[in-house]
Amino acid sequence: MFEDHGQLESTGLDPDARILHVVTTTRGVIGEVAVDAIRGHLAAGRQVAVAARASVISRLDLPEFPALVIIPIDARDRVTSADPGSSLTLHQHYRHVDVVHAHGLHAAALAGAAQTGLPARMRPALVATVGRFHSSNVVDAASAKIVERTAAVVLGTTAPTVSHFTDGVPVTERAQLRRPDVVQRLAPTVGRAQVRENLGLQPGSFLVATPMRLVDGDDLTTYLEAAVTMFDHRPDRRVVFALTGAGRERSTIENAFTRTHPIVLADEGSVADVLAAADVVVGSKSMTGVDVEGLMQLGRATVILGDARTARPWGDSAARVDADDTPGLLAAITALVDSPEVRTSAAFAARRRVDDVDPAALIADDLLDVYAEALVHRR
């Protein structure tokens, strides 16, 4: 197995970090992520262990790598009599591991239970990818409680799953998937002119829109500051800023901003129509009603508000601005507003990016950043 681990840096994942994947099935969107992650991390030269039963290992069809360790466990994606032995096996290997990525709710519960009795310095950081589950189900609820108590990061395949763990887990966010866990056809149903009229835009106005989640944070503050100060920045342009997202700050924005500033709160169900009618779209780490791929498919000139990881799926097809950089956001929006050619080019680049991006490589690379964050929040 691996050598005993020490402390890692809190920024970036140490190249020598030891990663243990706990896999109970290769089926479904979570199984696809497990396959992409394991293969990608091995190809990148990472130290990887996989805990799974023999049939799962066979279906993973992993190439031979000297850095790969197989840990046999009998766990399935449901409760069985093999679960205590599987958790005990994981427990015995944890002192040699830095990060555990459990794929699925049951796998995450077993991985979390395996931390029992270990001193804090010997516990690996637990990352759990969790799909849809029924909190009214006794087994699911018990598993979710274990995950909530032990995980440093929960990657939910749906927004409700993320919300379930938000208050109890240090880091919660949507999982990067090859395909959505809930299939949603994102296409505008109302024409551009009608949408702009419904939002009250005057002729000649430019529309900037965002689907970001409306919760307190740097990205929302920066977007609102840009909306409030755009006239001072460019008095020769009439720019209206729309928000389509859900979140606890909707009422605050409606009461404090929409009546005195060029800010419009669009209906949450109109996200596709509003984004498709926008001249510029501002994407962020946490969005509602649309995912990154859906936003790309709409083919609008886009600015990403966030860090390099948030912008990674976009490559060179979108400008990136730090989440707290209001002048930078104003400059990026203005550059697109001022040039129809640049706007059109950016829109085509966003749509082409859907075909250009390698989802498997993106998932594997993104997870390395997730693991680095998990180590900061190890429990």
C-alpha positions in Angstrom: 0.0 0.0 0.0 1.1 3.7 0.3 3.3 5.2 2.8 2.0 7.0 5.9 0.8 10.5 4.9 1.7 13.9 6.3 0.1 17.3 5.9 -0.5 18.7 2.5 -0.5 22.3 1.2 -3.9 23.9 1.2 -3.5 25.3 -2.3 -3.4 22.8 -5.2 -3.3 19.1 -4.8 0.1 17.7 -3.9 1.4 15.5 -6.8 2.1 12.8 -4.2 -1.4 12.8 -2.7 -2.9 9.4 -2.4 -6.4 9.0 -3.7 -8.8 6.2 -2.8 -11.9 5.7 -5.0 -14.7 3.7 -3.4 -16.9 2.3 -6.1 -20.0 0.1 -5.7 -21.3 0.3 -9.3 -20.3 1.5 -12.7 -23.9 2.1 -13.8 -25.5 5.6 -14.2 -24.1 9.0 -14.2 -22.1 8.5 -11.0 -20.6 5.3 -12.3 -19.5 7.2 -15.4 -17.8 9.8 -13.2 -16.0 7.1 -11.3 -14.6 5.6 -14.5 -13.5 8.9 -15.9 -11.9 10.0 -12.6 -10.0 6.8 -12.0 -8.7 6.5 -15.6 -7.9 10.2 -15.8 -6.0 10.2 -12.5 -4.0 7.2 -13.4 -3.1 8.7 -16.8 -1.9 11.8 -15.0 0.5 9.7 -12.9 -1.4 10.0 -9.6 -1.2 7.4 -6.8 -4.6 5.8 -7.0 -6.3 3.0 -5.1 -9.7 1.5 -6.0 -11.9 -0.2 -3.4 -14.5 -2.4 -5.1 -15.7 -5.9 -5.6 -14.1 -8.0 -8.3 -16.9 -7.6 -10.8 -16.8 -3.8 -10.6 -13.0 -3.8 -11.1 -13.5 -6.0 -14.2 -16.1 -3.6 -15.6 -13.8 -0.6 -14.9 -11.4 -2.2 -17.4 -8.4 -0.3 -16.0 -5.0 -0.4 -17.8 -2.1 -1.6 -15.8 -0.4 1.2 -13.9 2.4 0.7 -11.2 0.6 3.4 -9.1 -2.7 1.5 -9.0 -3.7 -0.4 -5.9 -6.8 -2.6 -5.8 -8.5 -3.1 -2.4 -11.1 -5.9 -2.6 -14.4 -5.1 -0.7 -17.8 -6.8 -1.2 -19.9 -3.6 -1.0 -22.8 -3.2 -3.4 -24.9 -0.1 -4.1 -27.4 -1.1 -1.4 -27.3 -2.4 2.1 -26.0 -6.0 2.5 -24.4 -8.1 5.2 -21.0 -7.3 3.6 -21.2 -3.7 4.7 -19.5 -3.9 8.1 -16.6 -5.9 6.6 -16.2 -3.4 3.8 -16.1 -0.4 6.2 -13.5 -2.3 8.3 -11.3 -2.9 5.3 -11.5 0.8 4.4 -10.8 1.8 8.0 -7.6 -0.3 7.9 -6.3 1.4 4.8 -7.2 5.0 5.8 -3.9 5.8 7.5 -2.2 5.3 4.1 -4.6 7.6 2.2 -5.0 11.4 1.8 -8.3 11.7 0.0 -11.2 9.2 -0.3 -13.7 9.8 -3.2 -16.9 7.7 -2.6 -19.1 7.4 -5.6 -22.7 7.1 -4.6 -24.7 7.6 -1.4 -24.2 4.1 0.0 -20.5 4.1 -0.9 -20.2 7.4 0.9 -21.9 6.1 4.0 -19.6 3.1 4.1 -16.6 5.4 3.6 -17.8 7.8 6.3 -18.5 5.0 8.8 -14.9 3.7 8.2 -13.6 6.9 9.8 -15.0 5.7 13.2 -12.3 5.4 15.8 -9.6 7.1 13.8 -7.8 10.1 15.3 -8.3 13.3 13.3 -4.7 13.3 12.0 -5.2 9.9 10.4 -8.6 10.5 8.7 -8.5 11.2 5.0 -10.6 13.9 3.5 -13.9 12.4 2.3 -15.4 13.6 -1.0 -18.9 12.1 -1.7 -20.7 12.2 -5.1 -24.3 11.7 -4.2 -27.2 11.2 -6.6 -30.9 11.5 -6.1 -32.3 9.8 -3.0 -35.4 9.7 -0.8 -34.9 11.4 2.5 -38.1 9.8 3.7 -36.5 6.4 3.2 -35.1 5.2 6.5 -31.9 3.7 4.9 -31.3 6.7 2.7 -31.8 9.1 5.6 -29.4 7.2 7.8 -26.8 7.1 5.0 -27.2 10.8 4.4 -26.7 11.5 8.1 -23.4 9.7 8.0 -22.3 11.6 5.0 -23.3 14.9 6.5 -21.3 14.1 9.6 -18.1 12.9 7.9 -17.8 14.4 4.4 -15.6 17.4 3.6 -17.2 17.9 0.2 -20.5 16.7 -1.3 -20.9 16.8 -5.0 -24.6 16.5 -5.8 -25.9 15.4 -9.2 -29.0 17.6 -8.7 -29.7 20.9 -7.1 -32.0 19.4 -4.4 -29.2 17.0 -3.5 -26.8 19.9 -3.1 -29.3 21.8 -1.0 -29.9 18.8 1.3 -26.3 18.9 2.5 -25.6 22.6 2.3 -26.0 23.4 6.0 -24.1 20.3 7.3 -21.1 19.8 5.0 -18.3 22.4 4.6 -18.3 22.3 0.7 -21.3 21.4 -1.4 -21.7 21.9 -5.1 -23.0 20.4 -8.3 -21.1 17.4 -9.6 -19.5 17.6 -13.1 -21.3 14.9 -15.1 -21.0 13.4 -18.6 -24.7 13.9 -18.9 -27.4 15.4 -16.6 -28.9 13.2 -13.9 -32.2 14.8 -14.8 -32.7 15.3 -18.5 -33.9 18.9 -19.2 -34.4 20.3 -22.6 -33.2 23.9 -22.5 -34.6 25.8 -25.5 -36.3 29.3 -25.7 -40.0 29.2 -26.3 -40.6 33.0 -26.5 -39.0 35.2 -29.1 -36.2 37.7 -28.4 -38.3 40.8 -29.1 -41.1 39.6 -26.9 -38.8 38.7 -24.0 -37.2 42.1 -24.1 -40.6 43.8 -24.2 -41.8 41.6 -21.2 -38.8 42.8 -19.2 -39.6 46.4 -20.0 -36.5 47.2 -22.1 -36.5 50.4 -24.1 -35.5 50.3 -27.8 -31.7 50.4 -28.1 -31.1 48.9 -24.7 -28.5 46.1 -24.2 -29.5 43.2 -22.0 -27.1 41.5 -19.7 -28.5 38.4 -17.9 -27.3 35.9 -15.4 -28.7 32.6 -14.0 -26.5 32.7 -10.9 -28.0 31.5 -7.6 -29.2 34.5 -5.6 -27.4 33.9 -2.4 -25.0 36.2 -0.5 -21.6 36.0 -2.1 -18.9 37.9 -4.0 -20.3 37.0 -7.4 -23.8 38.4 -6.7 -22.4 41.5 -5.0 -20.1 42.2 -8.0 -22.9 41.7 -10.5 -25.2 44.1 -8.7 -22.4 46.6 -8.3 -21.8 46.5 -12.0 -25.5 47.0 -12.7 -25.6 50.0 -10.3 -22.4 51.7 -11.7 -22.7 50.9 -15.4 -24.3 54.2 -16.2 -21.4 56.1 -14.5 -18.9 53.8 -16.4 -20.6 54.2 -19.7 -23.3 56.9 -19.7 -23.6 56.6 -23.5 -24.9 53.0 -23.2 -28.3 51.9 -21.9 -27.7 48.5 -20.2 -30.2 46.5 -18.3 -29.2 43.7 -16.0 -31.5 40.7 -15.5 -31.4 37.9 -12.9 -33.2 34.6 -13.5 -31.8 32.6 -10.5 -33.5 31.2 -7.4 -32.2 32.0 -3.9 -32.9 33.6 -0.6 -31.8 37.0 -1.8 -34.5 37.4 -4.5 -36.8 39.4 -2.2 -33.9 41.6 -1.1 -32.9 42.4 -4.7 -36.5 43.1 -5.6 -37.0 45.5 -2.7 -33.6 47.3 -2.7 -32.5 47.3 -6.4 -35.2 46.8 -9.0 -37.1 50.0 -8.3 -34.1 52.4 -8.5 -31.6 50.7 -10.8 -31.6 49.1 -14.2 -32.1 45.7 -12.7 -34.8 43.2 -13.5 -35.8 40.1 -11.7 -37.1 37.7 -14.3 -39.3 34.7 -13.6 -37.2 31.6 -12.6 -39.0 29.6 -15.2 -38.0 31.9 -18.0 -34.3 31.2 -17.8 -33.9 29.9 -21.3 -35.9 32.7 -22.9 -34.1 35.4 -21.0 -30.6 34.1 -21.6 -31.3 33.5 -25.3 -32.5 37.1 -25.6 -29.5 38.6 -23.8 -26.7 40.4 -25.6 -24.3 39.2 -22.8 -24.6 36.4 -20.3 -22.7 36.3 -17.0 -22.0 32.7 -15.8 -20.9 31.8 -12.3 -20.0 28.8 -10.1 -23.5 28.3 -8.8 -26.4 28.7 -11.3 -30.0 27.6 -11.2 -32.2 26.5 -14.1 -29.3 25.8 -16.4 -25.9 24.0 -16.3 -22.7 24.9 -18.0 -23.4 22.8 -21.1 -26.9 24.2 -21.4 -25.5 27.7 -21.2 -23.0 27.0 -24.0 -25.7 25.5 -26.2 -27.7 28.8 -26.1 -24.7 30.4 -27.9 -24.5 33.8 -26.2 -21.4 35.9 -25.6 -20.4 35.0 -22.1 -18.4 36.3 -19.2 -17.5 33.9 -16.4 -17.5 35.5 -12.9 -15.3 33.3 -10.7 -12.0 31.5 -10.3 -10.0 29.6 -12.9 -11.7 26.3 -11.9 -15.2 27.9 -12.6 -14.0 29.0 -16.0 -12.2 25.8 -17.0 -15.1 24.2 -19.0 -15.2 27.3 -21.2 -11.6 27.3 -22.3 -10.9 30.3 -24.4 -14.5 30.8 -25.4 -15.4 33.1 -22.6 -13.7 35.9 -20.7 -13.0 35.3 -17.0 -13.3 37.9 -14.2 -12.6 37.3 -10.5 -15.7 37.1 -8.4 -14.9 40.3 -6.5 -13.7 42.4 -9.5 -16.4 44.9 -10.3 -14.2 47.1 -12.6 -13.1 43.9 -14.4 -16.7 42.8 -15.0 -17.7 46.3 -16.2 -14.8 46.2 -18.7 -15.6 42.7 -19.9 -19.3 43.6 -20.5 -18.4 46.8 -22.2 -16.0 45.1 -24.5 -18.8 42.9 -25.7 -21.5 45.6 -25.8 -19.2 47.9 -27.9 -18.5 45.4 -30.6 -21.1 43.4 -32.5 -18.3 41.5 -34.2 -16.7 40.5 -30.9 -20.1 39.6 -29.5 -21.0 37.3 -32.4 -17.6 35.7 -32.4 -17.9 35.0 -28.6 -21.4 33.5 -29.1 -20.1 31.1 -31.8 -17.1 30.1 -29.7 -19.4 29.3 -26.8 -21.6 27.0 -28.9 -18.6 25.3 -30.5 -17.1 24.7 -27.1 -19.8 22.0 -26.4 -18.3 19.9 -29.1 -14.7 20.7 -28.4 -14.5 19.9 -24.7 -13.5 16.5 -23.6 -15.9 15.7 -20.7 -13.8 12.9 -19.3 -10.6 15.0 -19.0 -12.6 17.9 -17.6 -14.1 15.7 -14.9 -10.8 14.2 -13.9 -9.0 17.5 -13.8 -11.7 19.3 -11.9 -11.8 16.6 -9.3 -8.2 17.2 -8.4 -9.1 20.8 -7.5 -12.0 19.4 -5.5 -9.7 17.1 -3.6 -7.4 20.0 -2.7 -10.3 21.9 -1.3 -11.5 18.8 0.6 -8.1 18.5 2.4 -8.5 22.1 3.7 -11.9 21.0 5.2 -10.9 17.5 6.4 -13.1 16.5 9.4 
